[in-house]
Amino acid sequence: MLDYALLSALAAVIRTGSFERAAQQLNVTPSAVSQRIKLLEERIGAVLVVRGQPCTATEAGLRLCQHVEQVALLEGALSESLPGVQSGNGPVTLRIAVNADSLATWFVAAMAETEGHLFDLVIDDQDYSTDWLRRGEVMAAVTSHGQAVQGCNCHPLGALKYVATASPDFMRRWFPKGLDQEGAARAPCLIFNQKDRLQYIWLREALGVDIRPPLHWLPSSQAFVDVALAGLGWGMNPEILVREHLKTGRLVALNPAVPFEVPLFWQESRVAGPVMADVTRAVLKTARTWLASR
């Protein structure tokens, strides 16, 4: 039989990234957490935690953490359907993968529509967030993939609109005659990280060729807007974030005739069951308000 006091210590270490923070979460000493992890590793016969800054799980440790999360979900579902059954673990922590632009625009409003849950958000590109679901590391994901991952339900959310934007001074410097291949090849472009392909895809649609401009690397949705306002580069910004700047003329569209939309979907693990029901309803309701219908 698995000892869930030991498993809870393992999950806390992996979730918080350190023995000290896990001890604070569990209201015990770091030494007690260390002893529990050591005992669990001895019983399992495998190393479960890679000690470091932060601590990470081995493959075996990750499988056990996933088991703990599933048990917490089942207990949460029981406590909702059977009020006499009380979960001893407190509020269920929901681990969800979401892209940065959704978090910066509409997803927080969806979170605010729910009660009684804690959130552990994993930030990843919408083209890759389903990988977290396939590995069993999250319970749900905002993704650009409309084909349901095995064991998951898939719901269309709508589309997040983007506008290729820059400051008026930037446009005058790099695109005095409007967007063209020569300017696009020289003008600094904003990119979130190695997975971010939006700028490249939009340039191909706008100009009909593949262009690799010089890059500013900025892993922040708000930094994209701020840097564009400062005239340092151009980037694909969610229309929601730059709407007022476009109205006032602080930002302009590189080519307003070439819009860009990213369709989004909500995929949730069926194992989550009733525990995710309120969150799913809130996500779908909020998406209808904020995202473009398709």
Residue, then its C-alpha position, 0 to 999 in steps of 0.5 A: m500500500l502507498d503511504y499518502a503522507l509520503l506521497s504528499a511530501l513528494a508532490a509538495v517538493i515537486r510542486t514548490g521546487s524545494f524541500e524548504r517551501a514544501a515544509q512550509q506548505l505541509n507545516v513540518t520541518p525541512s528535515a521531516v520532508s527529507q526523511r519522508i522522501k528518503l523513506l518513499e524512495e527506499r520503499i519504491g526502490a528508485v530515486l524520485v527527486v533530482r535535488g537542485q534549484p529547483c528540485t525536479a522529479t525523475e520519471a518515477g517521481l513524476r508518475l507518483c505525483q500524477h497519481v497523487e493529483q488524480v487521487a486528490l481529484l477523485e476525493g474532490a469529486l466525492s466531496e462535491s457529490l457526497p457532502g458527508v465525505q470531506s477531503g483531508n487535503g484542502p482545496v484541490t490544486l488544478r494544474i493547467a497549461v495556458n499560453a501567455d497571451s491568453l493569460a494576459t488577456w482573458f484567462v484570469a477573468a475565467m479563473a475569477e468565475t470559479e471558487g474553491h480551487l487553487f491554480d498551478l499554471v504552466i505557461d507554454d505556446q498554444d501549439y505545444s500545450t497539449d504535450w503537457l496533457r499527453r504526458g499527464e502533467v496537467m489536467a487541462a490546457v488552452t491549445s490551438h489543437g482541435q483534435a482531442v488528446q486521448g482521454c480528454n474532452c475538447h471544446p472550441l473557444g473561439a479565436l484570439k485576434y492579433v495585430a502586427t503593430a509598431s510605433p509610428d516612428f518605427m514605421r517611418r524609419w523602417f517602412p517609409k513606403g509601407l511594409d515591404q520585403e526589404g524593410a521586413a528583412r532589416a526591421p527588428c522583430l519581437i519574438f516570445n521564445q523559440k516556439d513562437r512562430l506567429q511573426y514568421i507566419w504573418l510575414r509569409e502571409a503578408l509578403g508571400v515569402d519567408i523572412r528571418p528578421p533580426l530579433h528581440w527575445l521577450p518572454s512577456s506579453q506586456a513587454f511586447v506592447d511596451v517595447a513596441l510603444a518604445g519603438l524598439g521593434w514590431g510584433m504580433n500583439p493581441e488586439i485586446l491589448v493594443r486596441e486603445h493604443l491603435k485608437t490613439g495612434r501610439l501604435v499602428a498596424l504594419n498592414p491592417a489588410v492582413p489580419f491574423e487569428v489563432p483558434l483556441f480550444w479547451q481540452e480537459s482530462r476526463v479523469a478530472g470529472p466534476v472537479m473541473a466542471d465549474v472551471t470548464r463552464a467559466v472558461l467557455k463562458t469567458a471565451r465567448t465574451w473575449l474571443a472572436s467566434r469562428 
